């Protein structure tokens, strides 16, 4: 589940790294 979100945010490397630690953060930080 969380890993899928990370893949979707592959565009922003720094953001997806944060996403790994904060699953719910990808929704806000990741604008892909």
N, CA, C and O atoms as a Tripos MOL2 file, in Angstrom:
@<TRIPOS>MOLECULE
protein
  128   127    32     0     0
PROTEIN
NO_CHARGES

@<TRIPOS>ATOM
      1 N           0.8490   -1.2060    0.0000 N.3       1 UNK1
      2 CA          0.0000    0.0000    0.0000 C.3       1 UNK1
      3 C           0.8830    1.2550    0.0000 C.2       1 UNK1
      4 O           0.8070    2.0930   -0.8980 O.2       1 UNK1
      5 N           1.7010    1.3510    1.0130 N.am      2 UNK2
      6 CA          2.5780    2.5130    1.1370 C.3       2 UNK2
      7 C           3.5800    2.5670   -0.0210 C.2       2 UNK2
      8 O           3.9320    3.6460   -0.4980 O.2       2 UNK2
      9 N           4.0200    1.4260   -0.4510 N.am      3 UNK3
     10 CA          5.0340    1.3640   -1.5020 C.3       3 UNK3
     11 C           4.4810    1.8740   -2.8250 C.2       3 UNK3
     12 O           5.2110    2.4480   -3.6330 O.2       3 UNK3
     13 N           3.2120    1.6660   -3.0370 N.am      4 UNK4
     14 CA          2.5860    2.1410   -4.2720 C.3       4 UNK4
     15 C           2.6390    3.6570   -4.3430 C.2       4 UNK4
     16 O           2.8770    4.2360   -5.4030 O.2       4 UNK4
     17 N           2.4190    4.2820   -3.2170 N.am      5 UNK5
     18 CA          2.4380    5.7370   -3.1520 C.3       5 UNK5
     19 C           3.8310    6.2720   -3.4570 C.2       5 UNK5
     20 O           3.9900    7.3080   -4.1030 O.2       5 UNK5
     21 N           4.8240    5.5510   -2.9840 N.am      6 UNK6
     22 CA          6.2140    5.9590   -3.2010 C.3       6 UNK6
     23 C           6.5440    5.9200   -4.6920 C.2       6 UNK6
     24 O           7.2000    6.8230   -5.2100 O.2       6 UNK6
     25 N           6.0970    4.8890   -5.3690 N.am      7 UNK7
     26 CA          6.3590    4.7440   -6.7980 C.3       7 UNK7
     27 C           5.6990    5.8810   -7.5830 C.2       7 UNK7
     28 O           6.2490    6.3770   -8.5660 O.2       7 UNK7
     29 N           4.5240    6.2760   -7.1330 N.am      8 UNK8
     30 CA          3.7950    7.3480   -7.8040 C.3       8 UNK8
     31 C           4.5320    8.6730   -7.6660 C.2       8 UNK8
     32 O           4.3560    9.5860   -8.4720 O.2       8 UNK8
     33 N           5.3500    8.7590   -6.6420 N.am      9 UNK9
     34 CA          6.0690    9.9960   -6.3790 C.3       9 UNK9
     35 C           7.5300    9.8760   -6.7680 C.2       9 UNK9
     36 O           8.3970   10.4940   -6.1500 O.2       9 UNK9
     37 N           7.7990    9.0960   -7.7750 N.am     10 UNK10
     38 CA          9.1840    8.8760   -8.1800 C.3      10 UNK10
     39 C           9.7860   10.1520   -8.7780 C.2      10 UNK10
     40 O          11.0050   10.3110   -8.8250 O.2      10 UNK10
     41 N           8.9200   11.0460   -9.2290 N.am     11 UNK11
     42 CA          9.3760   12.2800   -9.8490 C.3      11 UNK11
     43 C          10.1640   13.1360   -8.8640 C.2      11 UNK11
     44 O          11.2160   13.6760   -9.2050 O.2      11 UNK11
     45 N           9.6580   13.2570   -7.6580 N.am     12 UNK12
     46 CA         10.3440   14.0520   -6.6410 C.3      12 UNK12
     47 C          11.0640   13.1180   -5.6770 C.2      12 UNK12
     48 O          10.4590   12.5690   -4.7560 O.2      12 UNK12
     49 N          12.3570   12.9470   -5.9010 N.am     13 UNK13
     50 CA         13.1460   11.9860   -5.1310 C.3      13 UNK13
     51 C          13.1090   12.2930   -3.6370 C.2      13 UNK13
     52 O          12.9010   11.3990   -2.8170 O.2      13 UNK13
     53 N          13.3100   13.5420   -3.2960 N.am     14 UNK14
     54 CA         13.3660   13.9230   -1.8900 C.3      14 UNK14
     55 C          12.0220   13.6830   -1.2140 C.2      14 UNK14
     56 O          11.9640   13.3430   -0.0320 O.2      14 UNK14
     57 N          10.9490   13.8620   -1.9670 N.am     15 UNK15
     58 CA          9.6230   13.7120   -1.3790 C.3      15 UNK15
     59 C           9.3090   12.2520   -1.1150 C.2      15 UNK15
     60 O           8.7780   11.9140   -0.0580 O.2      15 UNK15
     61 N           9.6300   11.3810   -2.0640 N.am     16 UNK16
     62 CA          9.2760    9.9660   -1.9010 C.3      16 UNK16
     63 C          10.0550    9.3360   -0.7570 C.2      16 UNK16
     64 O           9.5870    8.3820   -0.1360 O.2      16 UNK16
     65 N          11.2440    9.8640   -0.4770 N.am     17 UNK17
     66 CA         12.0310    9.3700    0.6510 C.3      17 UNK17
     67 C          11.2880    9.6560    1.9500 C.2      17 UNK17
     68 O          11.2240    8.8080    2.8400 O.2      17 UNK17
     69 N          10.7360   10.8390    2.0480 N.am     18 UNK18
     70 CA          9.9540   11.2230    3.2190 C.3      18 UNK18
     71 C           8.6970   10.3740    3.2840 C.2      18 UNK18
     72 O           8.2310   10.0070    4.3620 O.2      18 UNK18
     73 N           8.1600   10.0700    2.1210 N.am     19 UNK19
     74 CA          6.9470    9.2640    2.0250 C.3      19 UNK19
     75 C           7.1370    7.8940    2.6710 C.2      19 UNK19
     76 O           6.2140    7.3460    3.2740 O.2      19 UNK19
     77 N           8.3370    7.3550    2.5370 N.am     20 UNK20
     78 CA          8.6140    6.0390    3.0980 C.3      20 UNK20
     79 C           8.4070    6.0570    4.6120 C.2      20 UNK20
     80 O           7.8370    5.1300    5.1870 O.2      20 UNK20
     81 N           8.8790    7.1220    5.2370 N.am     21 UNK21
     82 CA          8.7590    7.2180    6.6850 C.3      21 UNK21
     83 C           7.3750    7.7160    7.0890 C.2      21 UNK21
     84 O           6.8430    7.3410    8.1340 O.2      21 UNK21
     85 N           6.8100    8.5620    6.2440 N.am     22 UNK22
     86 CA          5.4830    9.1160    6.5490 C.3      22 UNK22
     87 C           4.5140    8.7870    5.4200 C.2      22 UNK22
     88 O           4.4120    9.5520    4.4610 O.2      22 UNK22
     89 N           3.8030    7.6690    5.5110 N.am     23 UNK23
     90 CA          2.8740    7.1940    4.4840 C.3      23 UNK23
     91 C           1.7850    8.2120    4.1650 C.2      23 UNK23
     92 O           1.3980    8.3670    3.0070 O.2      23 UNK23
     93 N           1.2990    8.8940    5.1710 N.am     24 UNK24
     94 CA          0.1980    9.8400    4.9700 C.3      24 UNK24
     95 C           0.7090   11.1720    4.4320 C.2      24 UNK24
     96 O          -0.0680   12.0010    3.9570 O.2      24 UNK24
     97 N           2.0030   11.3650    4.5090 N.am     25 UNK25
     98 CA          2.5900   12.6270    4.0750 C.3      25 UNK25
     99 C           2.6560   12.7090    2.5490 C.2      25 UNK25
    100 O           2.6380   13.8060    1.9920 O.2      25 UNK25
    101 N           2.7330   11.5660    1.8690 N.am     26 UNK26
    102 CA          2.8570   11.5400    0.4170 C.3      26 UNK26
    103 C           1.6620   12.2200   -0.2360 C.2      26 UNK26
    104 O           1.7860   12.8190   -1.3040 O.2      26 UNK26
    105 N           0.5200   12.1270    0.4000 N.am     27 UNK27
    106 CA         -0.6980   12.7090   -0.1430 C.3      27 UNK27
    107 C          -0.5760   14.2190   -0.2240 C.2      27 UNK27
    108 O          -1.0960   14.8480   -1.1460 O.2      27 UNK27
    109 N           0.1130   14.7930    0.7460 N.am     28 UNK28
    110 CA          0.2310   16.2470    0.8050 C.3      28 UNK28
    111 C           1.4660   16.7290    0.0590 C.2      28 UNK28
    112 O           1.4040   17.6790   -0.7210 O.2      28 UNK28
    113 N           2.5790   16.0670    0.3060 N.am     29 UNK29
    114 CA          3.8540   16.5140   -0.2510 C.3      29 UNK29
    115 C           4.0190   16.1360   -1.7150 C.2      29 UNK29
    116 O           4.6090   16.8800   -2.4990 O.2      29 UNK29
    117 N           3.5030   14.9980   -2.0660 N.am     30 UNK30
    118 CA          3.7020   14.5130   -3.4270 C.3      30 UNK30
    119 C           2.6500   15.0640   -4.3720 C.2      30 UNK30
    120 O           1.4750   14.7030   -4.2970 O.2      30 UNK30
    121 N           3.0900   15.9450   -5.2640 N.am     31 UNK31
    122 CA          2.1520   16.4950   -6.2450 C.3      31 UNK31
    123 C           2.5720   16.0110   -7.6250 C.2      31 UNK31
    124 O           3.2120   16.7390   -8.3840 O.2      31 UNK31
    125 N           2.2060   14.7830   -7.9370 N.am     32 UNK32
    126 CA          2.5920   14.2100   -9.2340 C.3      32 UNK32
    127 C           1.3800   14.1730  -10.1590 C.2      32 UNK32
    128 O           1.4890   13.7270  -11.3010 O.2      32 UNK32
@<TRIPOS>BOND
     1     1     2 1
     2     2     3 1
     3     3     4 2
     4     3     5 am
     5     5     6 1
     6     6     7 1
     7     7     8 2
     8     7     9 am
     9     9    10 1
    10    10    11 1
    11    11    12 2
    12    11    13 am
    13    13    14 1
    14    14    15 1
    15    15    16 2
    16    15    17 am
    17    17    18 1
    18    18    19 1
    19    19    20 2
    20    19    21 am
    21    21    22 1
    22    22    23 1
    23    23    24 2
    24    23    25 am
    25    25    26 1
    26    26    27 1
    27    27    28 2
    28    27    29 am
    29    29    30 1
    30    30    31 1
    31    31    32 2
    32    31    33 am
    33    33    34 1
    34    34    35 1
    35    35    36 2
    36    35    37 am
    37    37    38 1
    38    38    39 1
    39    39    40 2
    40    39    41 am
    41    41    42 1
    42    42    43 1
    43    43    44 2
    44    43    45 am
    45    45    46 1
    46    46    47 1
    47    47    48 2
    48    47    49 am
    49    49    50 1
    50    50    51 1
    51    51    52 2
    52    51    53 am
    53    53    54 1
    54    54    55 1
    55    55    56 2
    56    55    57 am
    57    57    58 1
    58    58    59 1
    59    59    60 2
    60    59    61 am
    61    61    62 1
    62    62    63 1
    63    63    64 2
    64    63    65 am
    65    65    66 1
    66    66    67 1
    67    67    68 2
    68    67    69 am
    69    69    70 1
    70    70    71 1
    71    71    72 2
    72    71    73 am
    73    73    74 1
    74    74    75 1
    75    75    76 2
    76    75    77 am
    77    77    78 1
    78    78    79 1
    79    79    80 2
    80    79    81 am
    81    81    82 1
    82    82    83 1
    83    83    84 2
    84    83    85 am
    85    85    86 1
    86    86    87 1
    87    87    88 2
    88    87    89 am
    89    89    90 1
    90    90    91 1
    91    91    92 2
    92    91    93 am
    93    93    94 1
    94    94    95 1
    95    95    96 2
    96    95    97 am
    97    97    98 1
    98    98    99 1
    99    99   100 2
   100    99   101 am
   101   101   102 1
   102   102   103 1
   103   103   104 2
   104   103   105 am
   105   105   106 1
   106   106   107 1
   107   107   108 2
   108   107   109 am
   109   109   110 1
   110   110   111 1
   111   111   112 2
   112   111   113 am
   113   113   114 1
   114   114   115 1
   115   115   116 2
   116   115   117 am
   117   117   118 1
   118   118   119 1
   119   119   120 2
   120   119   121 am
   121   121   122 1
   122   122   123 1
   123   123   124 2
   124   123   125 am
   125   125   126 1
   126   126   127 1
   127   127   128 2
@<TRIPOS>SUBSTRUCTURE
     1 UNK1         2 RESIDUE 1 A UNK
     2 UNK2         6 RESIDUE 1 A UNK
     3 UNK3        10 RESIDUE 1 A UNK
     4 UNK4        14 RESIDUE 1 A UNK
     5 UNK5        18 RESIDUE 1 A UNK
     6 UNK6        22 RESIDUE 1 A UNK
     7 UNK7        26 RESIDUE 1 A UNK
     8 UNK8        30 RESIDUE 1 A UNK
     9 UNK9        34 RESIDUE 1 A UNK
    10 UNK10       38 RESIDUE 1 A UNK
    11 UNK11       42 RESIDUE 1 A UNK
    12 UNK12       46 RESIDUE 1 A UNK
    13 UNK13       50 RESIDUE 1 A UNK
    14 UNK14       54 RESIDUE 1 A UNK
    15 UNK15       58 RESIDUE 1 A UNK
    16 UNK16       62 RESIDUE 1 A UNK
    17 UNK17       66 RESIDUE 1 A UNK
    18 UNK18       70 RESIDUE 1 A UNK
    19 UNK19       74 RESIDUE 1 A UNK
    20 UNK20       78 RESIDUE 1 A UNK
    21 UNK21       82 RESIDUE 1 A UNK
    22 UNK22       86 RESIDUE 1 A UNK
    23 UNK23       90 RESIDUE 1 A UNK
    24 UNK24       94 RESIDUE 1 A UNK
    25 UNK25       98 RESIDUE 1 A UNK
    26 UNK26      102 RESIDUE 1 A UNK
    27 UNK27      106 RESIDUE 1 A UNK
    28 UNK28      110 RESIDUE 1 A UNK
    29 UNK29      114 RESIDUE 1 A UNK
    30 UNK30      118 RESIDUE 1 A UNK
    31 UNK31      122 RESIDUE 1 A UNK
    32 UNK32      126 RESIDUE 1 A UNK
